[in-house]
Amino acid sequence: MTIQSTNLSGDRPKVAIISGDDSNCLANFNDPIIVWGCSDLSSILQESGLDVHRLYVTPNYFRKGVRRDLHKFDLVVNNVTDPDRNRKCLAVLSKLEREYGSSFLNSPRHIAQIGRDHVAAMLRTYLDL
């Protein structure tokens, strides 16, 4: 994969933070979306002076008429981090990452490795249980 930079104009770097969950298939992209959780990454990035945009995906993202052009962002951050609860959203994000042509920060390809079953199996092996 190549690293790409779209910030040729000298403007503030644009950062997209993508959130989503498998249970919300009806999100309207034109409505403001409130994302609850324990990550304050978007607040930290906004305080840094970056141009931060919050995007939201659902399992039916590719069936909707609205597509986000991720190429206009200098950095795309995946904020969907629970593979046990959001397997479908992570699949959507993996496809978006492939189309983007560059890795997301917190790549959805690696999130599957932190699923409860996988981590428990690694721990059993490590502890030789």
C-alpha positions as CSV (number, residue, x, y, z in Angstrom):
1,M,0.0,0.0,0.0
2,T,1.2,3.5,-0.7
3,I,1.1,6.5,1.6
4,Q,-0.8,9.3,0.1
5,S,-1.1,12.9,1.1
6,T,-3.8,15.2,-0.2
7,N,-2.7,18.2,1.8
8,L,-1.0,20.1,-1.0
9,S,-2.6,23.4,-0.4
10,G,-1.1,24.0,3.1
11,D,-4.6,23.9,4.7
12,R,-5.1,22.2,8.0
13,P,-4.7,18.5,7.6
14,K,-8.0,16.7,7.3
15,V,-8.7,13.7,9.5
16,A,-11.7,11.4,9.2
17,I,-12.7,9.4,12.3
18,I,-15.0,6.5,11.3
19,S,-17.4,5.1,13.8
20,G,-20.3,2.7,13.4
21,D,-22.0,-0.4,14.8
22,D,-23.8,-3.5,13.5
23,S,-27.0,-2.7,15.3
24,N,-27.7,0.6,13.5
25,C,-28.7,0.0,9.9
26,L,-30.9,3.0,9.6
27,A,-28.5,5.9,10.1
28,N,-29.2,8.9,7.9
29,F,-26.0,10.5,6.7
30,N,-27.6,13.9,6.6
31,D,-28.5,13.8,10.3
32,P,-25.9,14.7,13.0
33,I,-24.8,11.5,14.7
34,I,-23.9,11.3,18.3
35,V,-21.4,8.6,19.1
36,W,-21.1,7.4,22.6
37,G,-18.1,5.5,23.9
38,C,-14.9,5.7,25.8
39,S,-12.6,7.2,23.1
40,D,-11.9,10.9,23.3
41,L,-9.7,10.8,20.2
42,S,-11.9,13.2,18.2
43,S,-11.8,15.8,20.9
44,I,-8.0,15.5,21.2
45,L,-7.5,15.8,17.5
46,Q,-9.9,18.8,17.3
47,E,-7.9,20.5,20.0
48,S,-4.7,19.9,18.0
49,G,-6.0,22.3,15.3
50,L,-6.7,19.5,12.7
51,D,-9.8,19.6,10.5
52,V,-11.6,16.6,12.0
53,H,-14.6,15.0,10.4
54,R,-16.7,12.3,12.0
55,L,-18.1,9.7,9.6
56,Y,-20.4,6.9,10.5
57,V,-20.8,3.5,8.7
58,T,-23.5,0.8,9.1
59,P,-23.5,-2.8,7.8
60,N,-25.6,-1.6,4.8
61,Y,-23.2,1.2,3.8
62,F,-22.7,0.0,0.3
63,R,-26.5,-0.2,-0.3
64,K,-26.9,3.5,0.5
65,G,-26.7,6.2,-2.1
66,V,-24.2,8.3,-0.2
67,R,-20.5,7.4,-0.4
68,R,-17.7,9.2,1.3
69,D,-14.7,10.2,-0.7
70,L,-11.9,9.2,1.7
71,H,-9.2,10.5,-0.7
72,K,-9.9,14.0,0.5
73,F,-8.6,13.1,4.0
74,D,-4.9,13.1,5.0
75,L,-5.6,10.5,7.7
76,V,-8.5,8.1,8.2
77,V,-8.9,6.6,11.7
78,N,-11.0,3.5,12.4
79,N,-12.9,3.9,15.7
80,V,-14.8,0.6,15.4
81,T,-12.9,-1.6,17.7
82,D,-15.1,-4.4,19.0
83,P,-15.0,-7.4,16.5
84,D,-17.4,-9.4,18.6
85,R,-20.2,-6.8,18.3
86,N,-19.4,-5.1,15.0
87,R,-18.2,-7.8,12.6
88,K,-20.3,-6.5,9.7
89,C,-19.1,-2.9,10.1
90,L,-15.5,-4.0,10.2
91,A,-16.1,-5.9,7.0
92,V,-17.4,-2.7,5.4
93,L,-14.4,-0.8,6.8
94,S,-12.0,-3.4,5.4
95,K,-13.5,-2.9,1.9
96,L,-13.4,0.9,2.3
97,E,-9.7,0.6,3.3
98,R,-8.9,-1.4,0.2
99,E,-10.7,1.1,-2.0
100,Y,-8.9,4.0,-0.2
101,G,-5.6,2.4,-1.2
102,S,-3.8,3.2,2.0
103,S,-4.0,1.9,5.6
104,F,-6.3,3.4,8.1
105,L,-4.9,4.2,11.5
106,N,-6.2,1.3,13.6
107,S,-6.8,-0.9,10.5
108,P,-10.0,-3.0,10.6
109,R,-7.9,-5.9,9.2
110,H,-6.2,-6.2,12.5
111,I,-9.2,-5.7,14.8
112,A,-10.3,-9.3,14.3
113,Q,-7.2,-10.4,16.2
114,I,-8.5,-8.8,19.4
115,G,-11.8,-10.7,19.5
116,R,-12.6,-12.3,22.8
117,D,-12.2,-15.9,21.4
118,H,-8.9,-15.1,19.7
119,V,-7.5,-13.4,22.7
120,A,-8.7,-16.2,25.0
121,A,-7.0,-18.8,22.8
122,M,-3.8,-16.8,22.7
123,L,-3.9,-16.5,26.5
124,R,-4.5,-20.3,26.9
125,T,-1.5,-21.0,24.6
126,Y,0.6,-18.5,26.5
127,L,-0.3,-19.8,29.9
128,D,-0.2,-23.4,28.6
129,L,-3.7,-24.2,30.0
